[in-house]
């Protein structure tokens, strides 16, 4: 079996870390609306990979998360909170509605459900531990506002997946810019939340909520270990999301994160990407 590994941009023989077993993590949808055909393209492709690996005799642990907090718009607003206001429901009611809808759609398509579908909001302690480790190792810094950012300049291999170099990154372009950052590409690990913010948790840095990227690192490593075989998902998330996952995970553990990156191109309609990210 050979796979195209986006990390090396090469077709490589597939050799799992443990003989006969495969750990596979795929970034799941953010549950603020119904899934669209672009989601379907990604998850059907991942389903084919899982099925084929099992056909070959591998015992596959397939983890696909549910994002229910921390996936922010460019304006800094949480997508879940915006959706909840739009529909005049509680945030977790919105999440539950669209999670059920998503799995109903996947079931209708015959897509095999993941072995584990962890929710980001159910793994706050694990995310806090990663942030604490990164602060201790000086890969991250806390601001006066109570936010914690990862310093991309401290991680020498930042950009190895997407091909982007730190010195070439400009403000904007899917990177939120704030004056409190040391570098425009530094990304949030923990965000301060005011008392009126519905989705917030206590932490060593005050009440707040996790950044989107650290959620996947926490859930992937909890269920698959600090190093695992396959990370899958949509190609559109290669930067900044997947790139940031690698940086924070490898900085925290000192180990390679995922060995093979299998990413699916976006569905286009009249030449335009179908996406909500």
C-alpha positions in Angstrom: 0.0 0.0 0.0 1.3 3.5 -0.9 -0.2 6.8 0.0 0.5 10.4 -1.0 1.9 12.1 2.1 1.3 15.9 2.1 4.0 16.3 4.7 6.7 15.2 2.2 4.8 15.8 -1.0 5.7 12.2 -2.0 4.0 8.9 -2.6 5.3 6.6 0.2 4.9 3.0 1.3 2.4 2.9 4.2 4.0 1.5 7.4 2.1 2.0 10.6 3.9 2.6 13.9 2.5 -0.7 15.3 2.2 -3.7 13.1 -1.4 -4.5 12.2 -2.8 -1.4 13.9 -3.6 2.1 12.5 -4.4 5.2 14.4 -6.2 7.8 12.2 -7.5 11.3 13.2 -9.7 13.5 11.0 -10.8 17.0 11.7 -14.6 16.9 12.0 -17.1 19.7 11.2 -17.9 22.7 13.3 -21.5 22.3 14.3 -23.1 25.7 13.6 -25.0 24.7 10.5 -25.9 21.7 8.3 -23.1 19.9 6.4 -22.8 20.7 2.7 -21.5 18.7 -0.2 -17.9 19.9 0.4 -18.0 18.2 3.8 -19.4 15.1 2.1 -16.5 14.9 -0.3 -14.0 14.9 2.5 -15.7 12.4 4.8 -16.6 10.0 2.0 -12.9 10.0 1.0 -11.8 9.3 4.6 -14.4 6.5 4.8 -13.0 4.9 1.7 -9.5 5.0 3.3 -10.7 3.5 6.6 -12.6 0.8 4.8 -9.7 -0.2 2.6 -7.3 -0.3 5.6 -9.7 -2.6 7.4 -10.1 -4.7 4.2 -6.3 -5.2 4.2 -6.6 -6.5 7.7 -5.6 -3.5 9.8 -7.3 -2.8 13.1 -8.1 0.9 12.7 -9.0 3.3 15.4 -10.7 6.1 13.6 -11.2 9.4 15.6 -13.1 12.3 14.1 -13.8 15.2 16.4 -16.8 17.5 16.8 -15.9 21.2 17.1 -18.3 22.9 19.4 -16.3 25.8 20.7 -13.3 28.0 19.7 -13.6 28.0 15.9 -13.6 31.8 15.4 -14.6 33.9 12.5 -12.0 36.5 11.2 -13.8 39.0 13.3 -13.0 37.0 16.4 -16.6 35.8 17.0 -17.2 32.2 17.8 -19.2 30.5 15.0 -21.2 28.5 17.5 -22.3 31.6 19.5 -23.2 33.4 16.3 -25.3 30.5 15.1 -27.0 30.2 18.4 -28.0 33.9 18.3 -29.2 33.4 14.7 -31.5 30.6 15.7 -32.3 31.9 19.2 -31.3 28.8 21.0 -28.6 27.7 23.5 -25.2 27.1 22.0 -25.2 23.4 23.0 -28.7 23.0 21.6 -27.4 24.3 18.3 -24.5 21.9 18.4 -26.7 18.9 19.2 -29.1 19.7 16.4 -26.4 19.9 13.8 -24.4 17.0 15.1 -27.5 14.8 14.8 -28.1 16.2 11.3 -24.5 15.5 10.3 -24.5 11.9 11.4 -27.9 11.3 9.8 -26.5 12.6 6.5 -23.4 10.4 6.8 -25.6 7.4 7.7 -27.7 8.0 4.6 -24.5 7.9 2.5 -23.4 4.7 4.1 -20.4 6.3 5.7 -19.1 4.2 8.7 -19.1 6.2 11.9 -15.8 6.9 13.6 -14.8 4.7 16.6 -14.6 7.9 18.7 -16.3 11.3 18.1 -14.9 13.5 20.9 -16.2 17.0 21.4 -13.9 19.9 22.0 -15.9 21.1 25.0 -15.5 17.8 26.7 -11.7 18.0 26.6 -10.9 21.3 28.2 -8.6 19.9 30.9 -6.4 18.2 28.2 -6.2 21.4 26.3 -5.2 23.4 29.3 -2.4 20.8 30.0 -1.0 21.3 26.6 -1.0 25.1 27.0 0.7 24.8 30.4 3.4 22.6 28.8 4.0 25.0 26.0 4.3 27.9 28.5 6.8 25.9 30.6 8.9 25.2 27.5 8.7 28.8 26.4 7.0 28.1 23.1 4.0 30.2 24.3 3.5 33.5 26.1 0.7 35.1 28.1 -0.5 38.6 27.5 -1.8 41.3 29.9 -5.3 40.6 28.5 -5.2 37.0 29.7 -4.7 35.5 26.3 -2.1 32.8 25.6 -0.4 32.7 22.2 2.0 30.2 20.5 5.2 31.9 19.3 5.7 30.6 15.7 9.3 32.0 15.7 10.2 29.6 18.5 9.3 26.5 16.5 12.0 26.1 13.8 9.9 23.8 11.6 6.8 26.0 11.4 5.6 25.8 7.8 6.9 22.3 7.0 3.4 21.1 6.1 2.0 24.1 4.2 5.3 25.3 2.8 4.9 28.8 4.3 7.9 30.4 6.0 7.5 32.5 9.1 9.4 35.5 7.6 7.1 35.5 4.6 3.8 35.5 6.6 2.0 38.8 6.3 -0.7 40.2 8.6 -4.2 39.0 7.5 -4.9 36.1 5.1 -6.6 33.7 7.6 -4.3 35.0 10.5 -6.0 37.2 13.0 -3.9 40.2 13.8 -3.8 41.8 17.3 -1.3 44.3 18.7 -0.6 42.1 21.7 1.0 39.4 19.5 4.8 39.3 19.1 4.4 38.1 15.5 1.4 38.5 13.2 1.3 34.7 12.7 1.3 33.8 16.4 -1.9 31.9 17.1 -4.2 31.7 20.1 -4.0 28.7 22.5 -6.3 30.2 25.1 -8.6 33.3 24.8 -9.8 35.4 27.7 -13.6 35.6 28.0 -15.6 38.3 29.7 -18.3 37.3 32.3 -21.1 37.5 29.7 -19.4 35.0 27.4 -21.5 31.8 27.5 -18.8 29.3 26.4 -16.0 29.8 29.0 -14.0 27.7 31.5 -11.7 28.4 34.5 -8.0 28.1 33.8 -4.6 29.2 35.3 -5.0 32.3 33.1 -8.5 33.2 34.1 -11.8 32.4 32.6 -11.7 31.8 28.9 -11.9 29.2 26.1 -9.4 27.3 24.0 -8.2 28.2 20.5 -9.4 26.1 17.6 -6.1 24.4 16.8 -5.2 23.1 20.3 -8.5 21.3 20.5 -7.5 18.9 17.7 -4.1 18.3 19.2 -5.6 17.5 22.6 -8.2 15.0 21.2 -5.8 13.4 18.7 -3.1 12.7 21.3 -5.5 11.6 24.0 -7.0 8.8 21.9 -4.2 7.9 19.5 -1.0 8.8 21.5 1.6 11.5 21.1 2.6 10.1 17.7 0.2 8.3 15.4 -0.2 7.1 11.8 -2.6 9.2 9.7 -4.1 12.7 10.0 -6.8 13.4 7.4 -9.1 16.2 6.5 -9.7 18.9 4.0 -6.8 20.5 2.1 -8.3 24.0 2.8 -7.3 23.6 6.5 -3.6 22.9 5.8 -3.0 26.5 6.9 -3.3 27.7 9.5 -5.1 24.8 11.3 -3.0 21.7 10.4 0.2 23.7 10.5 -0.6 24.9 13.9 -1.5 21.5 15.1 1.9 20.2 14.2 3.7 23.1 15.8 2.0 23.0 19.2 1.9 19.2 19.4 5.5 18.6 18.5 6.7 21.5 20.6 4.8 20.0 23.6 5.8 16.4 23.2 9.1 16.5 21.4 7.8 13.8 19.1 6.6 13.7 15.5 2.8 14.3 15.5 1.3 12.4 12.5 3.4 10.4 10.1 1.1 10.6 7.1 -1.0 13.6 6.1 -3.8 12.6 3.7 -5.8 15.7 2.7 -8.7 16.0 0.3 -9.1 18.9 -2.2 -12.2 21.1 -2.0 -15.3 20.7 -4.0 -15.8 23.5 -6.5 -19.0 24.9 -8.0 -18.4 26.9 -11.2 -14.7 27.2 -10.2 -15.5 28.5 -6.7 -14.6 26.5 -3.6 -17.6 25.3 -1.6 -16.6 26.1 2.0 -17.8 27.7 5.2 -14.3 28.0 6.8 
